Amino acid sequence: MTRVLGVKAMFKIDDRAFWDYSLLAYKNEAVKDACLLLQDNMDLNVNVMLSMMYLCHHDRMYHFEDIEKLEMAISVSEKVLKQHRAKRRDLKAIDTGFYEQALREELVLEKQQQAQISEYANTLVFNAYGEPTQLSDQLVALCMRQSMRPQFKKKNQVKSVSADELDACAALANFVERDWNYR
């Protein structure tokens, strides 16, 4: 099923519907594993990836240059989340109760960040969405962009995007495609 690309009528992300979609998608082990791999290996933001999936679910997608602007708009909350996530991970080996509390707190921070994503994204005009493979292409492009950043460069060499990372991008697109085909 091919759809005509172009600009569609204004679409607004409902932050509650986005949160519910994210919880449902993240329950899928392949989605969770792919998001965590891309977060840990390529420093991609899970909530941004989930927003990309959510938009695909609604036949929309970001203009690629808007993704970097979105990341800048949520950079403060991302820094807070990264710090909290590191502390939570350290707690896992120390105390289960504190770890579980930290996990609940992290979910609150994630939900707040998603509200920020919705607020910023709702200032944008989205592309009409063609085929689910475009999500994978956009995710691969994000990985390639990340691999060019200073934290990934080693001795003037660019980090290449691995097969695992490409598979993770495809896994997220496959989830959306299955969802897309059953509508």
Secondary structure, DSSP 8 states (H G I E B T S, - for coil): -----SB-S-----HHHHHHHHHHHHHSHHHHHHHHHHHHHH---HHHHHHHHHHHHTTEE--HHHHHHHHHHTHHHHHHHHHHHHHHHHHHTT-HHHHHHHHHHHHHHHHHHHHHHHHHHTTS--EE---THHHHHHHHHHHHHHHTSGGG-BTTB-----HHHHHHHHHHHHHHHHHHHT-
